């Protein structure tokens, strides 16, 4: 889901404007964190490389 509030991307640490990214519930259940829409794809690629999966 798109972010309704601005914040800093947890992946690249740059500012994410309202509606320019996605939000996720934090694992410690203390709010939410945001990530750029582009960073989602970069993060997915990094995870696949770490797991040895090729697309």
PDB file of N, H, CA, C and O in Angstrom:
ATOM      1  N   UNK A   1       0.840  -1.178   0.000  1.00  0.00           N
ATOM      2  CA  UNK A   1       0.000   0.000   0.000  1.00  0.00           C
ATOM      3  C   UNK A   1       0.888   1.244   0.000  1.00  0.00           C
ATOM      4  O   UNK A   1       1.976   1.248   0.574  1.00  0.00           O
ATOM      5  N   UNK A   2       0.411   2.274  -0.641  1.00  0.00           N
ATOM      6  H   UNK A   2      -0.474   2.270  -1.107  1.00  0.00           H
ATOM      7  CA  UNK A   2       1.157   3.529  -0.699  1.00  0.00           C
ATOM      8  C   UNK A   2       1.170   4.194   0.670  1.00  0.00           C
ATOM      9  O   UNK A   2       0.243   4.042   1.464  1.00  0.00           O
ATOM     10  N   UNK A   3       2.238   4.931   0.924  1.00  0.00           N
ATOM     11  H   UNK A   3       2.992   5.054   0.279  1.00  0.00           H
ATOM     12  CA  UNK A   3       2.366   5.614   2.208  1.00  0.00           C
ATOM     13  C   UNK A   3       1.503   6.872   2.246  1.00  0.00           C
ATOM     14  O   UNK A   3       1.505   7.656   1.296  1.00  0.00           O
ATOM     15  N   UNK A   4       0.773   7.066   3.331  1.00  0.00           N
ATOM     16  H   UNK A   4       0.771   6.430   4.102  1.00  0.00           H
ATOM     17  CA  UNK A   4      -0.057   8.256   3.513  1.00  0.00           C
ATOM     18  C   UNK A   4       0.715   9.360   4.213  1.00  0.00           C
ATOM     19  O   UNK A   4       0.279  10.511   4.232  1.00  0.00           O
ATOM     20  N   UNK A   5       1.855   9.016   4.785  1.00  0.00           N
ATOM     21  H   UNK A   5       2.209   8.080   4.769  1.00  0.00           H
ATOM     22  CA  UNK A   5       2.688   9.983   5.502  1.00  0.00           C
ATOM     23  C   UNK A   5       4.099   9.916   4.948  1.00  0.00           C
ATOM     24  O   UNK A   5       4.559   8.860   4.516  1.00  0.00           O
ATOM     25  N   UNK A   6       4.773  11.039   4.964  1.00  0.00           N
ATOM     26  H   UNK A   6       4.399  11.898   5.315  1.00  0.00           H
ATOM     27  CA  UNK A   6       6.157  11.065   4.504  1.00  0.00           C
ATOM     28  C   UNK A   6       7.076  10.507   5.592  1.00  0.00           C
ATOM     29  O   UNK A   6       6.677  10.374   6.749  1.00  0.00           O
ATOM     30  N   UNK A   7       8.286  10.190   5.211  1.00  0.00           N
ATOM     31  H   UNK A   7       8.610  10.298   4.271  1.00  0.00           H
ATOM     32  CA  UNK A   7       9.264   9.664   6.159  1.00  0.00           C
ATOM     33  C   UNK A   7      10.560   9.363   5.440  1.00  0.00           C
ATOM     34  O   UNK A   7      10.754   9.793   4.303  1.00  0.00           O
ATOM     35  N   UNK A   8      11.445   8.633   6.086  1.00  0.00           N
ATOM     36  H   UNK A   8      11.286   8.284   7.010  1.00  0.00           H
ATOM     37  CA  UNK A   8      12.731   8.273   5.491  1.00  0.00           C
ATOM     38  C   UNK A   8      12.750   6.798   5.155  1.00  0.00           C
ATOM     39  O   UNK A   8      12.362   5.954   5.964  1.00  0.00           O
ATOM     40  N   UNK A   9      13.206   6.500   3.955  1.00  0.00           N
ATOM     41  H   UNK A   9      13.521   7.185   3.299  1.00  0.00           H
ATOM     42  CA  UNK A   9      13.276   5.135   3.448  1.00  0.00           C
ATOM     43  C   UNK A   9      14.224   4.312   4.312  1.00  0.00           C
ATOM     44  O   UNK A   9      15.355   4.731   4.558  1.00  0.00           O
ATOM     45  N   UNK A  10      13.782   3.163   4.770  1.00  0.00           N
ATOM     46  H   UNK A  10      12.863   2.823   4.571  1.00  0.00           H
ATOM     47  CA  UNK A  10      14.635   2.319   5.607  1.00  0.00           C
ATOM     48  C   UNK A  10      15.695   1.603   4.776  1.00  0.00           C
ATOM     49  O   UNK A  10      16.643   1.051   5.334  1.00  0.00           O
ATOM     50  N   UNK A  11      15.552   1.605   3.466  1.00  0.00           N
ATOM     51  H   UNK A  11      14.782   2.054   3.013  1.00  0.00           H
ATOM     52  CA  UNK A  11      16.524   0.930   2.601  1.00  0.00           C
ATOM     53  C   UNK A  11      17.652   1.867   2.168  1.00  0.00           C
ATOM     54  O   UNK A  11      18.825   1.510   2.276  1.00  0.00           O
ATOM     55  N   UNK A  12      17.305   3.074   1.675  1.00  0.00           N
ATOM     56  H   UNK A  12      16.352   3.364   1.587  1.00  0.00           H
ATOM     57  CA  UNK A  12      18.333   3.997   1.184  1.00  0.00           C
ATOM     58  C   UNK A  12      18.505   5.225   2.061  1.00  0.00           C
ATOM     59  O   UNK A  12      19.399   6.034   1.810  1.00  0.00           O
ATOM     60  N   UNK A  13      17.688   5.384   3.066  1.00  0.00           N
ATOM     61  H   UNK A  13      16.962   4.728   3.270  1.00  0.00           H
ATOM     62  CA  UNK A  13      17.703   6.469   4.057  1.00  0.00           C
ATOM     63  C   UNK A  13      17.378   7.850   3.495  1.00  0.00           C
ATOM     64  O   UNK A  13      17.574   8.849   4.186  1.00  0.00           O
ATOM     65  N   UNK A  14      16.885   7.932   2.258  1.00  0.00           N
ATOM     66  H   UNK A  14      16.726   7.120   1.696  1.00  0.00           H
ATOM     67  CA  UNK A  14      16.498   9.204   1.669  1.00  0.00           C
ATOM     68  C   UNK A  14      15.026   9.486   1.972  1.00  0.00           C
ATOM     69  O   UNK A  14      14.269   8.572   2.298  1.00  0.00           O
ATOM     70  N   UNK A  15      14.626  10.755   1.864  1.00  0.00           N
ATOM     71  H   UNK A  15      15.241  11.498   1.600  1.00  0.00           H
ATOM     72  CA  UNK A  15      13.265  11.167   2.183  1.00  0.00           C
ATOM     73  C   UNK A  15      12.271  10.578   1.190  1.00  0.00           C
ATOM     74  O   UNK A  15      12.536  10.549  -0.012  1.00  0.00           O
ATOM     75  N   UNK A  16      11.141  10.114   1.680  1.00  0.00           N
ATOM     76  H   UNK A  16      10.926  10.138   2.656  1.00  0.00           H
ATOM     77  CA  UNK A  16      10.057   9.577   0.864  1.00  0.00           C
ATOM     78  C   UNK A  16       8.843  10.483   1.055  1.00  0.00           C
ATOM     79  O   UNK A  16       8.308  10.585   2.159  1.00  0.00           O
ATOM     80  N   UNK A  17       8.415  11.133  -0.010  1.00  0.00           N
ATOM     81  H   UNK A  17       8.849  11.050  -0.906  1.00  0.00           H
ATOM     82  CA  UNK A  17       7.252  12.015   0.061  1.00  0.00           C
ATOM     83  C   UNK A  17       5.968  11.189   0.191  1.00  0.00           C
ATOM     84  O   UNK A  17       5.942  10.001  -0.130  1.00  0.00           O
ATOM     85  N   UNK A  18       4.926  11.832   0.660  1.00  0.00           N
ATOM     86  H   UNK A  18       4.947  12.797   0.921  1.00  0.00           H
ATOM     87  CA  UNK A  18       3.617  11.192   0.798  1.00  0.00           C
ATOM     88  C   UNK A  18       3.190  10.623  -0.556  1.00  0.00           C
ATOM     89  O   UNK A  18       3.182  11.340  -1.557  1.00  0.00           O
ATOM     90  N   UNK A  19       2.838   9.337  -0.589  1.00  0.00           N
ATOM     91  H   UNK A  19       2.845   8.754   0.224  1.00  0.00           H
ATOM     92  CA  UNK A  19       2.375   8.684  -1.799  1.00  0.00           C
ATOM     93  C   UNK A  19       3.465   8.221  -2.745  1.00  0.00           C
ATOM     94  O   UNK A  19       3.157   7.629  -3.780  1.00  0.00           O
ATOM     95  N   UNK A  20       4.734   8.468  -2.430  1.00  0.00           N
ATOM     96  H   UNK A  20       4.985   8.949  -1.590  1.00  0.00           H
ATOM     97  CA  UNK A  20       5.841   8.118  -3.328  1.00  0.00           C
ATOM     98  C   UNK A  20       6.476   6.783  -2.976  1.00  0.00           C
ATOM     99  O   UNK A  20       7.475   6.405  -3.588  1.00  0.00           O
ATOM    100  N   UNK A  21       5.935   6.070  -2.024  1.00  0.00           N
ATOM    101  H   UNK A  21       5.124   6.377  -1.527  1.00  0.00           H
ATOM    102  CA  UNK A  21       6.512   4.798  -1.608  1.00  0.00           C
ATOM    103  C   UNK A  21       5.465   3.889  -1.021  1.00  0.00           C
ATOM    104  O   UNK A  21       4.272   4.019  -1.297  1.00  0.00           O
ATOM    105  N   UNK A  22       5.928   2.973  -0.214  1.00  0.00           N
ATOM    106  H   UNK A  22       6.897   2.867   0.010  1.00  0.00           H
ATOM    107  CA  UNK A  22       5.054   2.002   0.443  1.00  0.00           C
ATOM    108  C   UNK A  22       5.366   1.993   1.930  1.00  0.00           C
ATOM    109  O   UNK A  22       6.439   2.428   2.348  1.00  0.00           O
ATOM    110  N   UNK A  23       4.435   1.503   2.723  1.00  0.00           N
ATOM    111  H   UNK A  23       3.563   1.149   2.383  1.00  0.00           H
ATOM    112  CA  UNK A  23       4.683   1.399   4.153  1.00  0.00           C
ATOM    113  C   UNK A  23       4.578  -0.050   4.582  1.00  0.00           C
ATOM    114  O   UNK A  23       3.903  -0.858   3.944  1.00  0.00           O
ATOM    115  N   UNK A  24       5.247  -0.360   5.662  1.00  0.00           N
ATOM    116  H   UNK A  24       5.795   0.296   6.180  1.00  0.00           H
ATOM    117  CA  UNK A  24       5.209  -1.698   6.257  1.00  0.00           C
ATOM    118  C   UNK A  24       5.079  -1.547   7.760  1.00  0.00           C
ATOM    119  O   UNK A  24       5.634  -0.619   8.348  1.00  0.00           O
ATOM    120  N   UNK A  25       4.357  -2.444   8.372  1.00  0.00           N
ATOM    121  H   UNK A  25       3.906  -3.197   7.894  1.00  0.00           H
ATOM    122  CA  UNK A  25       4.273  -2.453   9.826  1.00  0.00           C
ATOM    123  C   UNK A  25       5.604  -2.953  10.375  1.00  0.00           C
ATOM    124  O   UNK A  25       6.148  -3.950   9.900  1.00  0.00           O
ATOM    125  N   UNK A  26       6.116  -2.260  11.367  1.00  0.00           N
ATOM    126  H   UNK A  26       5.674  -1.450  11.752  1.00  0.00           H
ATOM    127  CA  UNK A  26       7.391  -2.653  11.965  1.00  0.00           C
ATOM    128  C   UNK A  26       7.245  -3.954  12.731  1.00  0.00           C
ATOM    129  O   UNK A  26       6.179  -4.240  13.276  1.00  0.00           O
ATOM    130  N   UNK A  27       8.302  -4.742  12.777  1.00  0.00           N
ATOM    131  H   UNK A  27       9.168  -4.510  12.334  1.00  0.00           H
ATOM    132  CA  UNK A  27       8.261  -6.031  13.460  1.00  0.00           C
ATOM    133  C   UNK A  27       8.123  -5.871  14.963  1.00  0.00           C
ATOM    134  O   UNK A  27       7.584  -6.754  15.631  1.00  0.00           O
ATOM    135  N   UNK A  28       8.606  -4.750  15.509  1.00  0.00           N
ATOM    136  H   UNK A  28       9.044  -4.033  14.967  1.00  0.00           H
ATOM    137  CA  UNK A  28       8.494  -4.545  16.952  1.00  0.00           C
ATOM    138  C   UNK A  28       7.139  -3.944  17.332  1.00  0.00           C
ATOM    139  O   UNK A  28       6.916  -3.589  18.490  1.00  0.00           O
ATOM    140  N   UNK A  29       6.238  -3.830  16.351  1.00  0.00           N
ATOM    141  H   UNK A  29       6.419  -4.118  15.411  1.00  0.00           H
ATOM    142  CA  UNK A  29       4.862  -3.346  16.550  1.00  0.00           C
ATOM    143  C   UNK A  29       4.797  -1.925  17.092  1.00  0.00           C
ATOM    144  O   UNK A  29       3.832  -1.558  17.763  1.00  0.00           O
ATOM    145  N   UNK A  30       5.825  -1.121  16.802  1.00  0.00           N
ATOM    146  H   UNK A  30       6.608  -1.419  16.256  1.00  0.00           H
ATOM    147  CA  UNK A  30       5.835   0.272  17.254  1.00  0.00           C
ATOM    148  C   UNK A  30       5.720   1.206  16.070  1.00  0.00           C
ATOM    149  O   UNK A  30       6.588   2.056  15.871  1.00  0.00           O
ATOM    150  N   UNK A  31       4.682   1.070  15.289  1.00  0.00           N
ATOM    151  H   UNK A  31       3.977   0.379  15.451  1.00  0.00           H
ATOM    152  CA  UNK A  31       4.443   1.967  14.166  1.00  0.00           C
ATOM    153  C   UNK A  31       4.756   1.333  12.822  1.00  0.00           C
ATOM    154  O   UNK A  31       4.711   0.115  12.652  1.00  0.00           O
ATOM    155  N   UNK A  32       5.074   2.202  11.875  1.00  0.00           N
ATOM    156  H   UNK A  32       5.111   3.192  12.012  1.00  0.00           H
ATOM    157  CA  UNK A  32       5.292   1.776  10.505  1.00  0.00           C
ATOM    158  C   UNK A  32       6.617   2.327   9.993  1.00  0.00           C
ATOM    159  O   UNK A  32       7.176   3.262  10.566  1.00  0.00           O
ATOM    160  N   UNK A  33       7.110   1.741   8.914  1.00  0.00           N
ATOM    161  H   UNK A  33       6.656   0.982   8.448  1.00  0.00           H
ATOM    162  CA  UNK A  33       8.297   2.247   8.250  1.00  0.00           C
ATOM    163  C   UNK A  33       7.978   2.381   6.769  1.00  0.00           C
ATOM    164  O   UNK A  33       7.081   1.706   6.264  1.00  0.00           O
ATOM    165  N   UNK A  34       8.705   3.249   6.070  1.00  0.00           N
ATOM    166  H   UNK A  34       9.434   3.797   6.480  1.00  0.00           H
ATOM    167  CA  UNK A  34       8.429   3.494   4.658  1.00  0.00           C
ATOM    168  C   UNK A  34       9.628   3.141   3.794  1.00  0.00           C
ATOM    169  O   UNK A  34      10.767   3.107   4.259  1.00  0.00           O
ATOM    170  N   UNK A  35       9.340   2.878   2.523  1.00  0.00           N
ATOM    171  H   UNK A  35       8.414   2.905   2.145  1.00  0.00           H
ATOM    172  CA  UNK A  35      10.366   2.545   1.536  1.00  0.00           C
ATOM    173  C   UNK A  35       9.927   3.124   0.199  1.00  0.00           C
ATOM    174  O   UNK A  35       8.739   3.118  -0.124  1.00  0.00           O
ATOM    175  N   UNK A  36      10.902   3.636  -0.593  1.00  0.00           N
ATOM    176  H   UNK A  36      11.867   3.641  -0.331  1.00  0.00           H
ATOM    177  CA  UNK A  36      10.596   4.128  -1.936  1.00  0.00           C
ATOM    178  C   UNK A  36      10.051   2.990  -2.790  1.00  0.00           C
ATOM    179  O   UNK A  36      10.396   1.826  -2.588  1.00  0.00           O
ATOM    180  N   UNK A  37       9.205   3.338  -3.737  1.00  0.00           N
ATOM    181  H   UNK A  37       8.924   4.284  -3.902  1.00  0.00           H
ATOM    182  CA  UNK A  37       8.676   2.331  -4.651  1.00  0.00           C
ATOM    183  C   UNK A  37       9.821   1.672  -5.433  1.00  0.00           C
ATOM    184  O   UNK A  37       9.784   0.464  -5.672  1.00  0.00           O
ATOM    185  N   UNK A  38      10.851   2.461  -5.839  1.00  0.00           N
ATOM    186  H   UNK A  38      10.881   3.442  -5.645  1.00  0.00           H
ATOM    187  CA  UNK A  38      11.984   1.904  -6.586  1.00  0.00           C
ATOM    188  C   UNK A  38      12.842   1.001  -5.706  1.00  0.00           C
ATOM    189  O   UNK A  38      13.389   0.006  -6.179  1.00  0.00           O
ATOM    190  N   UNK A  39      12.958   1.346  -4.438  1.00  0.00           N
ATOM    191  H   UNK A  39      12.513   2.154  -4.053  1.00  0.00           H
ATOM    192  CA  UNK A  39      13.797   0.575  -3.519  1.00  0.00           C
ATOM    193  C   UNK A  39      13.218  -0.809  -3.246  1.00  0.00           C
ATOM    194  O   UNK A  39      13.951  -1.725  -2.874  1.00  0.00           O
ATOM    195  N   UNK A  40      11.928  -0.965  -3.426  1.00  0.00           N
ATOM    196  H   UNK A  40      11.332  -0.220  -3.728  1.00  0.00           H
ATOM    197  CA  UNK A  40      11.306  -2.281  -3.233  1.00  0.00           C
ATOM    198  C   UNK A  40      11.930  -3.276  -4.209  1.00  0.00           C
ATOM    199  O   UNK A  40      12.250  -4.404  -3.834  1.00  0.00           O
ATOM    200  N   UNK A  41      12.102  -2.851  -5.466  1.00  0.00           N
ATOM    201  H   UNK A  41      11.843  -1.934  -5.771  1.00  0.00           H
ATOM    202  CA  UNK A  41      12.677  -3.733  -6.485  1.00  0.00           C
ATOM    203  C   UNK A  41      14.158  -3.999  -6.213  1.00  0.00           C
ATOM    204  O   UNK A  41      14.630  -5.123  -6.386  1.00  0.00           O
ATOM    205  N   UNK A  42      14.886  -2.971  -5.792  1.00  0.00           N
ATOM    206  H   UNK A  42      14.502  -2.058  -5.652  1.00  0.00           H
ATOM    207  CA  UNK A  42      16.302  -3.143  -5.461  1.00  0.00           C
ATOM    208  C   UNK A  42      16.469  -4.106  -4.293  1.00  0.00           C
ATOM    209  O   UNK A  42      17.357  -4.959  -4.298  1.00  0.00           O
ATOM    210  N   UNK A  43      15.604  -3.960  -3.293  1.00  0.00           N
ATOM    211  H   UNK A  43      14.883  -3.267  -3.289  1.00  0.00           H
ATOM    212  CA  UNK A  43      15.661  -4.828  -2.124  1.00  0.00           C
ATOM    213  C   UNK A  43      15.354  -6.271  -2.516  1.00  0.00           C
ATOM    214  O   UNK A  43      15.992  -7.201  -2.024  1.00  0.00           O
ATOM    215  N   UNK A  44      14.396  -6.452  -3.386  1.00  0.00           N
ATOM    216  H   UNK A  44      13.877  -5.697  -3.786  1.00  0.00           H
ATOM    217  CA  UNK A  44      14.029  -7.799  -3.850  1.00  0.00           C
ATOM    218  C   UNK A  44      15.199  -8.451  -4.583  1.00  0.00           C
ATOM    219  O   UNK A  44      15.488  -9.629  -4.371  1.00  0.00           O
ATOM    220  N   UNK A  45      15.879  -7.678  -5.455  1.00  0.00           N
ATOM    221  H   UNK A  45      15.644  -6.721  -5.627  1.00  0.00           H
ATOM    222  CA  UNK A  45      17.042  -8.204  -6.161  1.00  0.00           C
ATOM    223  C   UNK A  45      18.151  -8.614  -5.197  1.00  0.00           C
ATOM    224  O   UNK A  45      18.763  -9.671  -5.355  1.00  0.00           O
ATOM    225  N   UNK A  46      18.404  -7.771  -4.198  1.00  0.00           N
ATOM    226  H   UNK A  46      17.907  -6.913  -4.070  1.00  0.00           H
ATOM    227  CA  UNK A  46      19.435  -8.082  -3.205  1.00  0.00           C
ATOM    228  C   UNK A  46      19.113  -9.366  -2.447  1.00  0.00           C
ATOM    229  O   UNK A  46      20.000 -10.181  -2.194  1.00  0.00           O
ATOM    230  N   UNK A  47      17.850  -9.543  -2.088  1.00  0.00           N
ATOM    231  H   UNK A  47      17.130  -8.881  -2.293  1.00  0.00           H
ATOM    232  CA  UNK A  47      17.448 -10.764  -1.377  1.00  0.00           C
ATOM    233  C   UNK A  47      17.622 -11.997  -2.247  1.00  0.00           C
ATOM    234  O   UNK A  47      18.055 -13.045  -1.769  1.00  0.00           O
ATOM    235  N   UNK A  48      17.279 -11.868  -3.544  1.00  0.00           N
ATOM    236  H   UNK A  48      16.927 -11.016  -3.932  1.00  0.00           H
ATOM    237  CA  UNK A  48      17.422 -12.996  -4.458  1.00  0.00           C
ATOM    238  C   UNK A  48      18.890 -13.361  -4.647  1.00  0.00           C
ATOM    239  O   UNK A  48      19.238 -14.541  -4.675  1.00  0.00           O
ATOM    240  N   UNK A  49      19.755 -12.350  -4.776  1.00  0.00           N
ATOM    241  H   UNK A  49      19.472 -11.391  -4.754  1.00  0.00           H
ATOM    242  CA  UNK A  49      21.184 -12.604  -4.914  1.00  0.00           C
ATOM    243  C   UNK A  49      21.743 -13.288  -3.670  1.00  0.00           C
ATOM    244  O   UNK A  49      22.563 -14.202  -3.770  1.00  0.00           O
ATOM    245  N   UNK A  50      21.299 -12.844  -2.511  1.00  0.00           N
ATOM    246  H   UNK A  50      20.633 -12.102  -2.430  1.00  0.00           H
ATOM    247  CA  UNK A  50      21.779 -13.426  -1.255  1.00  0.00           C
ATOM    248  C   UNK A  50      21.331 -14.881  -1.122  1.00  0.00           C
ATOM    249  O   UNK A  50      22.030 -15.697  -0.521  1.00  0.00           O
ATOM    250  N   UNK A  51      20.172 -15.202  -1.681  1.00  0.00           N
ATOM    251  H   UNK A  51      19.604 -14.540  -2.170  1.00  0.00           H
ATOM    252  CA  UNK A  51      19.652 -16.567  -1.603  1.00  0.00           C
ATOM    253  C   UNK A  51      20.096 -17.430  -2.781  1.00  0.00           C
ATOM    254  O   UNK A  51      19.766 -18.614  -2.837  1.00  0.00           O
ATOM    255  N   UNK A  52      20.844 -16.849  -3.723  1.00  0.00           N
ATOM    256  H   UNK A  52      21.112 -15.887  -3.677  1.00  0.00           H
ATOM    257  CA  UNK A  52      21.325 -17.606  -4.866  1.00  0.00           C
ATOM    258  C   UNK A  52      20.278 -17.878  -5.911  1.00  0.00           C
ATOM    259  O   UNK A  52      20.424 -18.812  -6.699  1.00  0.00           O
ATOM    260  N   UNK A  53      19.223 -17.089  -5.942  1.00  0.00           N
ATOM    261  H   UNK A  53      19.104 -16.330  -5.302  1.00  0.00           H
ATOM    262  CA  UNK A  53      18.141 -17.260  -6.911  1.00  0.00           C
ATOM    263  C   UNK A  53      18.403 -16.355  -8.096  1.00  0.00           C
ATOM    264  O   UNK A  53      18.660 -15.164  -7.923  1.00  0.00           O
ATOM    265  N   UNK A  54      18.340 -16.913  -9.317  1.00  0.00           N
ATOM    266  H   UNK A  54      18.132 -17.881  -9.458  1.00  0.00           H
ATOM    267  CA  UNK A  54      18.485 -16.112 -10.528  1.00  0.00           C
ATOM    268  C   UNK A  54      17.164 -16.067 -11.260  1.00  0.00           C
ATOM    269  O   UNK A  54      16.455 -17.069 -11.361  1.00  0.00           O
ATOM    270  N   UNK A  55      16.842 -14.889 -11.771  1.00  0.00           N
ATOM    271  H   UNK A  55      17.418 -14.075 -11.689  1.00  0.00           H
ATOM    272  CA  UNK A  55      15.545 -14.709 -12.463  1.00  0.00           C
ATOM    273  C   UNK A  55      15.653 -14.993 -13.921  1.00  0.00           C
ATOM    274  O   UNK A  55      14.663 -14.891 -14.645  1.00  0.00           O
TER     275      UNK A  55
END
